[in-house]
Amino acid sequence: MVKITYIAHDGGVQTVDARLGASLMEVAVKNNIQGIAGDCGGACACATCHVYVDRAWMQRIGDRSSVEEAMLEFAEGVEANSRLACQITVGAALDGLVVHLPPSQH
């Protein structure tokens, strides 16, 4: 298990244990993280799991796919560090990862 920290837009912090191989969206839903809807169940067919990856972690996360880029067009407030949580797979190298949640998901 690795630790993932989700920081809500209002500053609330939740650090949870994440199973290796799960997506950040699955981890959030399983742990009742408010602000991650995951409406499509992780199929990269919506943008309701939009997160901002803490800039210190961007190199470890890797690049967005073209499908993820297209889905992010439906999210509000997209930044250079925006990702869809369903597209980030938990691995040992992500122990301690910090992601920030946007004010809302659309």
Secondary structure, 3 states (H helix, E strand, C coil): CEEEEEECCCCCEEEEEECCCCEHHHHHHHCCCCCCCCCCCCCCCCCCCEEEECHHHHHHHCCCCHHHHHHHCCCCCCCCCEEEHHHCECCHHHCCEEEECCCCCC
